Amino acid sequence: MVGVIVTAAAALAAGYLLGRLRPWRRAGDWAADQVHHAGAWARGGAGRQAVVVLVHVATAPRTSWRIMRTPAADTTVPVPVRDPDWVTHRTRTDKGGTP
C-alpha cells in the first residue's frame, strides 16, 4: 500500500515537472532554430545534423513533411537599382507629404 502511494506521488511529481519544463517543446524549438538559422548547424558536422533533423522530425512531423515536400526556391535576389540623384528625384509622398 505504501509503495503504491509513493509510486503515485512520484508519478505526479514527474508529470508536474515535465509539464513545467516542457522538454518536448524545448527540443522542438531548439531543432527549429538550428534548421532555420543554417549557419551553426551546417558547420556542426554530419552527426550534429542528423541529431537536429531527427529531433525536428520527432517534435514537428507535419512541418518536417511540409519542408521535405516543398521544392527548393530560387534564392537569387535581384540587386536594387540605385539612383545617384535620389534626393532631386523624390516625390511629395517620399517626403512624407500628400500626392
Stockholm file with secondary structure:
# STOCKHOLM 1.0

chainA/1-99         MVGVIVTAAAALAAGYLLGRLRPWRRAGDWAADQVHHAGAWARGGAGRQAVVVLVHVATAPRTSWRIMRTPAADTTVPVPVRDPDWVTHRTRTDKGGTP
#=GR chainA/1-99 SS CHHHHHHHHHHHHHHHHHHHHCHHHHHHHHHHHHHHSHHHHHHTCHHHHHHHHHHHHHHCHHHHHHHHHSCCCCCCCCCCCCCTTTTTTCCTTTTTCCC
#=GC SS_cons        CHHHHHHHHHHHHHHHHHHHHCHHHHHHHHHHHHHHSHHHHHHTCHHHHHHHHHHHHHHCHHHHHHHHHSCCCCCCCCCCCCCTTTTTTCCTTTTTCCC
//
